[in-house]
Amino acid sequence: MQYDDILIEVRDRDLTRLGQILPEEAELEASLIRNNVGTWKLTLPVDHPLTPALRTKGSGIVVTGPTDVLLSGPTVKPEAAVTMDNPGGLVTFEGVTDDVVLADMLAAPEPSNPDLATQKKSHDVRTAVAEDLLHQYVDVNIGPSAPLSRRKARLSLGANLHRGTVMTKSARFPVLGELMAEIATVDSLGFRVVQRGSELKLETSQAVDRFAEIRLDVDNGTLAGHRVSISPPGATQVIVAGQEEGVKRQFLALNTPASLAAEAEWGRRIERFIDQRQTDDWDELRQAGMEVLTEEGFSTLSIQAVPAEDTLTMEFGRDWNLGDRVTVVVEGQELVAVVAGCVIKLNADGLKVGVAIGDPSGFDASPSLSTRVQGVESRVSLLERNAEVAAPPPLPDPLVVSATGGTVTSTSWTNLPGIGSVGLTLARDAVVTVEYGAWLSISSGGTATTLRVGVSCDDADPDALLGGGWGQVLFQSSPTGNADLSVNNGQSTTVTGKLAAGSHTFELQAYKAGSRVTTVNFPVLRVTVHRWAS
């Protein structure tokens, strides 16, 4: 790609091209990343005829190379500066590529419903070959088939060659671009949004194998220089977790020949847990695991290369491009990898191009950190989007009943008079506490007498409450050998245990043995659900 090959055009909000900027009139720097949002920076004199147009909100540029459009995208920030060297002033316009439309929007669970707050489906589940999925998710969320309020104006779909493997994906508010990157990874598909004519177009592609004819080497004059880094894999074994809980949860263990080879090479078994609680589809769980292994399950090769400026063969932008597989010769060894990114700098000194082959963030700590942080944010976002799948329901409020009490005459467990029951419905197994108490009275006169008070759960005897025993039943007896003394004591107890999901009924019961008059005064019963059981 040569200096004179670059054409810079300014567009307005409606994608109408307003004019051209000659290379000698501007300074341009662009960074393009495959399957991601690129950035650009354009510096113009304040008095350039197209400066006012670029200062208008919604404006942008289209940059064309020797054979195709290199990038297009909107302006996000103009910044003016006046210095002693440039008393007339310069304006620097920063922008992003049109792929930003994929980063701006979410993939809705019910794309036909424009109101994201009233979605009636939990997930938008689709099964198709990978390239079909890329087109479908864009089409129904921001493309021609999307509701008008979410449809991106002047966006159309490019050619779909139906490439890739059949897979199942489910969308629940992920960033649309992130979802597409996941789909594209396994089959090395590429996608971008670029201006064609007066409209934006989604274009999909597959990595082209050019490693046989494109052999970049300092010795043969096709490279001005390079830097190389080889890193261990990010994961060699993945465990994908689906739905259910505890020992019933779905788990799928995966590895690949490449990950096992890298494991042996580095002497490290690197495990990764992948939370996919939003689905119980085994194919979708497998797909999630394979996405990680495809991206990270091998030794990472990272090359930053500067193509020679004066080469007449193997010219970047003409003979090979972003997304192609090429060969780079490093220390006599031929390495094959995908061109994952490029940097283009155009100024008065000429045109310079740098490419990233393999991992585009392997050399610079800042992009690497950014990649890792974005990965964490994506995983946290996934948990937040799907939290309601496994989120516990709210705990029931504590339930209390009480009464003034009454006389106990039954000699077997019988409900206390004047006090109602407590009805409790549990959505799932729970840890429950039952508290109860009363004043227990035994009159004087008559034979030795005992009084017992307890709580029945679901018509069981009180001594069986929550798996307990007789120690949880209130007990009172008359004084031994003295018929003239009465007893009046306040007693209470607390019982905690696990209760199964379903509807339950709690009732205060009592019985006596002996001839004296027995009374249960001011009984109270409280049932509290502390937490859902594991």
GIDADA-V184375 format. One record per run of one state. SS is the DSSP state (helix for helix, strand for strand, loop for the rest). FROM is the first residue (numbers start at 1). LEN is the number of residues. If there is no record, write none. Layout:
<<SS | FROM | LEN> <SS | FROM | LEN>>
This chain:
<<loop | 1 | 2> <helix | 3 | 3> <loop | 6 | 1> <strand | 7 | 5> <loop | 12 | 5> <strand | 17 | 5> <loop | 22 | 1> <helix | 23 | 3> <loop | 26 | 1> <strand | 27 | 7> <loop | 34 | 5> <strand | 39 | 7> <loop | 46 | 5> <helix | 51 | 4> <loop | 55 | 5> <strand | 60 | 5> <loop | 65 | 4> <strand | 69 | 13> <loop | 82 | 8> <strand | 90 | 7> <loop | 97 | 3> <helix | 100 | 5> <loop | 105 | 1> <strand | 106 | 2> <loop | 108 | 8> <helix | 116 | 3> <loop | 119 | 5> <strand | 124 | 6> <helix | 130 | 12> <loop | 142 | 13> <strand | 155 | 3> <loop | 158 | 8> <strand | 166 | 6> <loop | 172 | 2> <strand | 174 | 2> <helix | 176 | 10> <loop | 186 | 3> <strand | 189 | 8> <loop | 197 | 2> <strand | 199 | 8> <loop | 207 | 2> <strand | 209 | 1> <loop | 210 | 5> <strand | 215 | 2> <loop | 217 | 6> <strand | 223 | 9> <loop | 232 | 5> <strand | 237 | 5> <loop | 242 | 4> <helix | 246 | 3> <loop | 249 | 2> <strand | 251 | 4> <loop | 255 | 2> <helix | 257 | 10> <loop | 267 | 4> <strand | 271 | 5> <loop | 276 | 6> <helix | 282 | 15> <loop | 297 | 3> <strand | 300 | 8> <loop | 308 | 8> <strand | 316 | 1> <loop | 317 | 3> <strand | 320 | 1> <loop | 321 | 4> <strand | 325 | 6> <loop | 331 | 2> <strand | 333 | 15> <loop | 348 | 2> <strand | 350 | 9> <loop | 359 | 6> <helix | 365 | 26> <loop | 391 | 8> <strand | 399 | 4> <loop | 403 | 2> <strand | 405 | 4> <loop | 409 | 5> <strand | 414 | 2> <loop | 416 | 6> <strand | 422 | 5> <loop | 427 | 3> <strand | 430 | 13> <loop | 443 | 7> <strand | 450 | 8> <loop | 458 | 4> <helix | 462 | 6> <loop | 468 | 2> <helix | 470 | 3> <loop | 473 | 1> <strand | 474 | 4> <loop | 478 | 9> <strand | 487 | 13> <loop | 500 | 2> <strand | 502 | 12> <loop | 514 | 4> <strand | 518 | 15> <loop | 533 | 2>>
